Amino acid sequence: MRRIGQPVAALAAVALLLGVPFWLVIATAGKPQAEALRPDLAPPSRWQLWENIGTAVTDGEITAGFLGSLLVVVPSVVAVLVLGSLASWVLARRVSRLTAVLYAVAISGIVLPPAVVTVVLVLRQLGLAGTALGMIGVYTGMYLSTVIFFVTGFVRTIPVELEEAARIDGASPLRVFGRVVLPMLSPVLATATILICLYIWNDVFYALFVLGGRLDTLPLNLFQVANAGLYLQNWHLIFAYVITM
């Protein structure tokens, strides 16, 4: 009984921790406006979930926000993974004091967040403030340290003999990386991709200051409409918007 009871209790605790917030979102999104003024766990007297989602999609410009998020997220993730994996390979294979210092500087971005004012001023000087390209550059610089931290340690576990054999066969450094190293990095790159996608997709703070409302993203659009008159006290539409994200 003890062997069965402990896993069941753990699964019940996880289901409770995840299920209660999920039910709160679903129930509130399915209520009429009057019932949703005070979000609680009570089910709605009349379900209108799809009606609320339709209103949120139409009035909240979710389509534009979704396209804007994709425009920023996809290039940022690709750039971070490509540059981070290449830098990690070099830092892992070339052991010296210089590479040790460069590695420490590279991963310092994990604990030292960028100064927003400085970032915005630099982007204005470059003419990239309020543009998708500027936002992509900011996200790439922010999360490059995360990829380097994950991938460098993983590269060190790959036998060097595999790369040496490829070099003996006449492979160039880039071919060695693409044919030998990169396929072995799939597990760690998949983990990094998930984390970085979540960070960038849900970001409001940096997008608000860098983009300045010139480009819609889903979190930024939700923040703007929730603070405007459209969704004031309309918690059913706010939670419906959250579901669509």
MARTIVEX-524920 format. One line per 2 residues: their letters; for each residue z, y, x of N, C-alpha, C. Coordinates in steps of 0.2 Angstrom, whole numbers, plus 5000, padded with zeros to 4 digits. Layout:
BEGIN
a> Z,Y,X,Z,Y,X,Z,Y,X ~ ...
//
This chain:
BEGIN
mr> 5000,4994,5004,5000,5000,5000,5000,5006,5004 ~ 5004,5006,5010,5004,5012,5014,4997,5014,5017
ri> 4993,5008,5019,4987,5009,5022,4982,5013,5017 ~ 4983,5011,5011,4979,5014,5006,4981,5020,5003
gq> 4988,5021,5003,4991,5027,5000,4989,5033,5004 ~ 4990,5033,5011,4989,5039,5015,4981,5041,5015
pv> 4976,5037,5015,4969,5040,5015,4968,5043,5008 ~ 4971,5040,5003,4970,5042,4996,4974,5049,4995
aa> 4980,5050,4998,4983,5056,4998,4979,5062,5002 ~ 4976,5060,5007,4973,5065,5011,4966,5067,5008
la> 4963,5062,5004,4957,5064,5001,4959,5068,4995 ~ 4964,5067,4991,4966,5071,4986,4968,5078,4988
av> 4971,5078,4993,4973,5085,4996,4967,5089,4998 ~ 4962,5086,5001,4956,5089,5002,4952,5091,4996
al> 4952,5086,4991,4948,5088,4985,4952,5094,4981 ~ 4958,5094,4982,4962,5100,4978,4960,5106,4982
ll> 4960,5106,4989,4959,5113,4992,4952,5115,4991 ~ 4947,5111,4991,4940,5113,4990,4939,5113,4983
gv> 4941,5109,4979,4939,5109,4972,4942,5115,4968 ~ 4948,5118,4969,4951,5123,4965,4947,5130,4966
pf> 4945,5132,4973,4941,5138,4973,4934,5137,4970 ~ 4931,5131,4971,4925,5130,4969,4925,5130,4961
wl> 4930,5127,4958,4930,5128,4950,4931,5135,4948 ~ 4935,5139,4952,4936,5146,4950,4930,5150,4950
vi> 4926,5149,4955,4919,5152,4956,4915,5150,4950 ~ 4914,5144,4949,4910,5141,4943,4912,5144,4936
at> 4919,5143,4935,4921,5145,4929,4920,5152,4927 ~ 4922,5156,4932,4921,5164,4932,4914,5166,4931
ag> 4909,5162,4934,4902,5164,4934,4899,5162,4927 ~ 4903,5157,4924,4900,5155,4917,4903,5159,4911
kp> 4908,5163,4912,4911,5167,4907,4908,5173,4905 ~ 4909,5175,4898,4907,5182,4896,4911,5187,4900
qa> 4908,5193,4900,4912,5199,4904,4919,5200,4902 ~ 4921,5199,4896,4927,5201,4894,4932,5196,4896
ea> 4930,5189,4896,4935,5184,4899,4935,5184,4907 ~ 4930,5187,4910,4930,5187,4917,4933,5193,4920
lr> 4936,5197,4916,4940,5203,4919,4945,5201,4924 ~ 4949,5196,4922,4954,5193,4926,4952,5186,4928
pd> 4949,5185,4934,4947,5178,4935,4953,5173,4936 ~ 4952,5167,4932,4957,5162,4932,4954,5155,4932
la> 4958,5150,4932,4955,5143,4931,4954,5141,4925 ~ 4955,5145,4919,4953,5143,4913,4946,5142,4912
pp> 4944,5137,4908,4936,5137,4907,4934,5142,4902 ~ 4928,5144,4902,4926,5149,4897,4925,5146,4890
sr> 4926,5151,4885,4926,5148,4878,4919,5147,4877 ~ 4914,5150,4880,4907,5149,4879,4903,5150,4885
wq> 4900,5144,4888,4897,5144,4894,4890,5148,4894 ~ 4890,5153,4899,4883,5157,4899,4882,5157,4907
lw> 4883,5152,4910,4881,5152,4917,4874,5154,4919 ~ 4869,5151,4916,4862,5152,4918,4860,5159,4916
en> 4863,5162,4910,4862,5168,4908,4864,5173,4914 ~ 4870,5172,4916,4873,5177,4921,4869,5176,4928
ig> 4867,5170,4930,4863,5169,4936,4857,5173,4935 ~ 4854,5172,4929,4847,5176,4928,4848,5183,4929
ta> 4854,5186,4926,4855,5193,4926,4856,5195,4934 ~ 4860,5191,4937,4861,5193,4944,4855,5193,4948
vt> 4851,5188,4947,4845,5187,4951,4840,5193,4950 ~ 4840,5195,4943,4835,5201,4941,4838,5208,4944
dg> 4844,5209,4941,4847,5216,4943,4850,5217,4950 ~ 4852,5211,4953,4854,5211,4960,4849,5211,4965
ei> 4843,5210,4963,4837,5210,4968,4839,5204,4973 ~ 4840,5199,4971,4842,5193,4975,4836,5191,4979
ta> 4830,5191,4976,4824,5189,4979,4823,5193,4986 ~ 4823,5200,4985,4822,5204,4991,4828,5203,4996
gf> 4834,5201,4994,4839,5200,4999,4838,5193,5002 ~ 4836,5188,4999,4835,5182,5002,4829,5182,5007
lg> 4824,5186,5005,4818,5187,5010,4821,5191,5016 ~ 4825,5196,5015,4827,5200,5021,4832,5196,5025
sl> 4836,5191,5022,4840,5187,5026,4836,5182,5030 ~ 4831,5179,5027,4827,5175,5031,4823,5178,5037
lv> 4821,5184,5036,4818,5188,5041,4822,5190,5047 ~ 4829,5190,5046,4834,5191,5051,4836,5185,5054
vv> 4838,5180,5050,4841,5174,5052,4837,5169,5056 ~ 4831,5168,5054,4827,5163,5057,4825,5165,5064
ps> 4822,5171,5065,4821,5173,5072,4827,5174,5077 ~ 4833,5176,5074,4839,5177,5078,4841,5170,5080
vv> 4841,5165,5076,4843,5158,5078,4839,5155,5083 ~ 4832,5156,5082,4827,5153,5087,4828,5156,5094
av> 4829,5163,5094,4830,5167,5100,4836,5165,5103 ~ 4842,5164,5100,4848,5162,5103,4848,5155,5106
lv> 4845,5150,5102,4845,5144,5104,4840,5143,5110 ~ 4834,5146,5110,4830,5145,5116,4833,5149,5122
lg> 4835,5155,5122,4838,5158,5128,4844,5155,5130 ~ 4848,5153,5125,4855,5151,5127,4854,5144,5130
sl> 4850,5140,5128,4849,5133,5131,4846,5134,5138 ~ 4841,5138,5139,4838,5139,5145,4843,5142,5150
as> 4847,5147,5148,4852,5149,5153,4858,5144,5154 ~ 4860,5140,5149,4865,5135,5150,4862,5130,5155
wv> 4856,5128,5155,4853,5123,5160,4854,5126,5167 ~ 4852,5132,5168,4852,5135,5175,4860,5136,5177
la> 4864,5138,5173,4871,5139,5175,4874,5132,5176 ~ 4872,5127,5173,4875,5120,5174,4873,5117,5180
rr> 4867,5118,5182,4864,5115,5188,4865,5118,5194 ~ 4865,5125,5194,4866,5129,5200,4873,5130,5201
vs> 4877,5127,5206,4884,5128,5207,4885,5133,5213 ~ 4887,5138,5211,4889,5143,5216,4894,5148,5213
rl> 4896,5153,5218,4901,5158,5215,4897,5163,5210 ~ 4891,5164,5212,4887,5169,5208,4886,5166,5201
ta> 4884,5160,5200,4884,5157,5194,4890,5156,5190 ~ 4896,5155,5194,4902,5155,5190,4904,5161,5187
vl> 4903,5167,5191,4904,5173,5188,4899,5175,5182 ~ 4893,5173,5183,4888,5174,5177,4890,5170,5171
ya> 4893,5164,5172,4895,5160,5167,4901,5163,5163 ~ 4906,5166,5167,4912,5169,5164,4910,5176,5161
va> 4905,5179,5163,4903,5185,5160,4899,5183,5153 ~ 4895,5178,5154,4891,5176,5148,4895,5174,5142
is> 4901,5170,5143,4905,5168,5138,4910,5173,5136 ~ 4911,5178,5139,4916,5183,5138,4914,5186,5131
gi> 4908,5186,5129,4906,5188,5122,4910,5185,5116 ~ 4912,5179,5118,4916,5175,5112,4922,5179,5110
vl> 4926,5182,5115,4932,5185,5114,4932,5193,5114 ~ 4926,5195,5116,4925,5203,5117,4920,5205,5112
pp> 4921,5206,5106,4916,5208,5101,4913,5215,5103 ~ 4906,5216,5101,4903,5222,5103,4905,5228,5099
av> 4905,5234,5103,4907,5240,5099,4902,5242,5095 ~ 4903,5243,5088,4898,5245,5084,4895,5252,5085
vt> 4899,5256,5087,4897,5263,5088,4892,5263,5094 ~ 4894,5260,5099,4889,5259,5105,4883,5256,5103
vv> 4883,5250,5100,4877,5247,5098,4872,5251,5094 ~ 4875,5255,5089,4871,5259,5084,4868,5264,5089
lv> 4871,5267,5093,4869,5273,5097,4863,5270,5102 ~ 4864,5264,5105,4859,5262,5109,4853,5260,5105
lr> 4853,5257,5099,4848,5256,5095,4844,5262,5092 ~ 4848,5267,5091,4844,5274,5089,4840,5276,5095
ql> 4843,5276,5101,4839,5278,5107,4833,5274,5108 ~ 4833,5268,5106,4827,5263,5107,4823,5264,5101
gl> 4825,5267,5096,4821,5268,5090,4821,5261,5085 ~ 4826,5257,5086,4827,5251,5083,4832,5251,5077
ag> 4836,5256,5076,4841,5257,5071,4838,5256,5064 ~ 4841,5252,5060,4838,5251,5053,4832,5247,5053
ta> 4831,5243,5058,4825,5239,5058,4827,5231,5059 ~ 4823,5227,5056,4825,5220,5057,4825,5218,5064
lg> 4820,5221,5068,4820,5219,5076,4826,5221,5079 ~ 4829,5227,5077,4836,5229,5080,4841,5224,5078
mi> 4841,5222,5072,4846,5217,5069,4846,5211,5073 ~ 4840,5208,5074,4839,5202,5077,4841,5202,5085
gv> 4840,5208,5088,4843,5209,5095,4850,5209,5095 ~ 4853,5212,5090,4861,5212,5090,4864,5205,5089
yt> 4861,5202,5084,4863,5195,5083,4862,5190,5089 ~ 4856,5191,5092,4855,5187,5098,4860,5188,5104
gm> 4861,5195,5105,4866,5196,5110,4873,5194,5108 ~ 4875,5194,5102,4882,5193,5100,4883,5185,5100
yl> 4878,5181,5098,4880,5174,5098,4877,5170,5104 ~ 4874,5173,5109,4871,5170,5115,4877,5167,5118
st> 4883,5170,5119,4888,5167,5122,4891,5161,5119 ~ 4891,5160,5113,4893,5154,5109,4888,5148,5111
vi> 4882,5149,5111,4877,5144,5113,4878,5142,5120 ~ 4879,5147,5125,4880,5145,5132,4887,5141,5133
ff> 4892,5143,5129,4898,5140,5130,4897,5132,5128 ~ 4894,5131,5122,4893,5124,5120,4888,5120,5124
vt> 4883,5123,5126,4877,5119,5129,4879,5118,5136 ~ 4882,5123,5140,4883,5122,5147,4887,5115,5149
gf> 4892,5115,5145,4896,5109,5146,4893,5102,5144 ~ 4888,5103,5139,4885,5097,5137,4879,5095,5143
vr> 4876,5100,5146,4871,5099,5151,4874,5095,5157 ~ 4880,5097,5158,4884,5094,5164,4885,5087,5164
ti> 4884,5084,5157,4885,5077,5156,4879,5073,5157 ~ 4873,5077,5157,4867,5073,5158,4865,5072,5165
pv> 4864,5065,5167,4863,5063,5174,4857,5068,5177 ~ 4859,5070,5183,4854,5074,5187,4848,5070,5189
el> 4849,5063,5190,4844,5059,5192,4838,5059,5187 ~ 4839,5060,5181,4833,5060,5176,4829,5066,5178
ee> 4831,5072,5179,4827,5078,5181,4824,5077,5188 ~ 4827,5074,5193,4824,5073,5199,4818,5068,5199
aa> 4819,5063,5194,4813,5058,5193,4807,5062,5191 ~ 4809,5066,5186,4803,5070,5183,4800,5075,5188
ri> 4804,5078,5192,4801,5082,5198,4797,5078,5203 ~ 4799,5072,5204,4795,5068,5209,4788,5066,5206
dg> 4788,5066,5199,4782,5064,5196,4777,5071,5195 ~ 4780,5076,5198,4776,5082,5198,4777,5087,5192
as> 4782,5086,5188,4784,5090,5183,4786,5097,5185 ~ 4784,5102,5182,4787,5109,5183,4794,5110,5180
pl> 4797,5115,5182,4804,5116,5179,4804,5117,5172 ~ 4799,5120,5169,4799,5121,5161,4798,5114,5158
rv> 4793,5110,5161,4792,5104,5159,4798,5099,5159 ~ 4801,5100,5164,4807,5095,5165,4812,5097,5160
fg> 4813,5104,5158,4818,5106,5153,4815,5103,5146 ~ 4809,5104,5145,4806,5103,5138,4806,5095,5137
rv> 4804,5091,5142,4803,5084,5141,4809,5080,5142 ~ 4814,5082,5147,4819,5078,5148,4826,5081,5146
vl> 4827,5087,5147,4834,5090,5145,4834,5092,5137 ~ 4829,5095,5135,4830,5098,5128,4831,5092,5123
pm> 4827,5086,5123,4828,5081,5118,4836,5079,5118 ~ 4839,5079,5124,4846,5076,5125,4851,5082,5122
ls> 4848,5088,5121,4853,5093,5118,4853,5093,5111 ~ 4849,5089,5108,4849,5089,5100,4856,5089,5097
pv> 4860,5085,5098,4867,5085,5095,4870,5092,5095 ~ 4871,5095,5101,4875,5101,5102,4871,5107,5099
la> 4864,5107,5100,4860,5112,5097,4860,5112,5089 ~ 4861,5106,5086,4862,5106,5079,4868,5109,5077
ta> 4874,5107,5081,4880,5110,5079,4880,5118,5080 ~ 4877,5120,5085,4876,5127,5086,4872,5131,5081
ti> 4867,5127,5079,4863,5130,5074,4866,5131,5067 ~ 4870,5126,5065,4874,5127,5059,4879,5133,5059
li> 4883,5133,5065,4888,5138,5066,4884,5145,5066 ~ 4879,5146,5069,4876,5153,5070,4873,5155,5063
cl> 4870,5150,5060,4867,5151,5053,4872,5154,5049 ~ 4878,5151,5049,4883,5153,5044,4886,5160,5046
yi> 4886,5161,5052,4889,5168,5055,4884,5173,5053 ~ 4878,5172,5054,4873,5177,5053,4871,5178,5045
wn> 4871,5173,5042,4869,5173,5035,4874,5177,5031 ~ 4881,5176,5033,4886,5179,5029,4889,5186,5032
dv> 4885,5188,5037,4887,5194,5040,4886,5200,5035 ~ 4891,5204,5035,4890,5211,5031,4892,5217,5036
fy> 4897,5216,5040,4899,5221,5044,4894,5224,5049 ~ 4891,5220,5053,4886,5223,5058,4879,5225,5054
al> 4877,5221,5049,4871,5223,5045,4872,5230,5042 ~ 4878,5231,5039,4879,5237,5036,4878,5243,5040
fv> 4881,5243,5047,4880,5249,5051,4874,5249,5055 ~ 4871,5243,5056,4864,5243,5060,4858,5244,5055
lg> 4858,5241,5050,4853,5242,5045,4853,5248,5041 ~ 4859,5249,5039,4861,5256,5035,4857,5256,5028
gr> 4856,5250,5025,4853,5249,5018,4846,5250,5018 ~ 4843,5250,5024,4835,5250,5025,4832,5243,5024
ld> 4836,5238,5024,4833,5231,5023,4839,5227,5020 ~ 4837,5224,5014,4841,5220,5010,4843,5213,5013
tl> 4849,5211,5014,4851,5204,5015,4855,5202,5009 ~ 4856,5196,5008,4860,5194,5003,4868,5196,5003
pl> 4871,5196,5008,4878,5198,5009,4878,5206,5008 ~ 4874,5209,5012,4874,5216,5011,4872,5219,5004
nl> 4867,5216,5001,4865,5218,4994,4871,5217,4990 ~ 4875,5211,4990,4880,5210,4986,4886,5215,4987
fq> 4887,5217,4993,4892,5222,4995,4890,5229,4992 ~ 4884,5230,4992,4881,5237,4990,4882,5237,4982
va> 4879,5232,4979,4879,5232,4971,4886,5231,4969 ~ 4891,5228,4972,4898,5227,4970,4901,5233,4970
na> 4899,5238,4975,4903,5244,4975,4899,5250,4972 ~ 4894,5248,4969,4890,5253,4964,4892,5252,4957
gl> 4889,5255,4953,4890,5255,4946,4888,5249,4942 ~ 4883,5245,4945,4880,5239,4942,4885,5234,4941
yl> 4889,5232,4946,4893,5226,4945,4901,5228,4944 ~ 4902,5234,4942,4909,5237,4942,4913,5233,4936
qn> 4918,5229,4938,4922,5225,4934,4917,5219,4931 ~ 4911,5218,4933,4907,5213,4931,4908,5207,4935
wh> 4914,5204,4935,4916,5198,4939,4912,5192,4938 ~ 4909,5191,4932,4905,5185,4930,4899,5186,4934
li> 4896,5192,4935,4890,5193,4938,4891,5193,4946 ~ 4896,5195,4948,4898,5195,4955,4898,5187,4957
fa> 4902,5183,4954,4903,5176,4955,4896,5172,4954 ~ 4892,5174,4949,4885,5172,4949,4881,5173,4955
yv> 4881,5179,4957,4878,5181,4963,4880,5177,4969 ~ 4887,5176,4970,4889,5172,4975,4886,5165,4975
it> 4886,5162,4969,4883,5155,4968,4876,5155,4971 ~ 4872,5160,4969,4865,5160,4971,4864,5160,4979
m> 4869,5163,4982,4869,5164,4990,4869,5157,4993
//
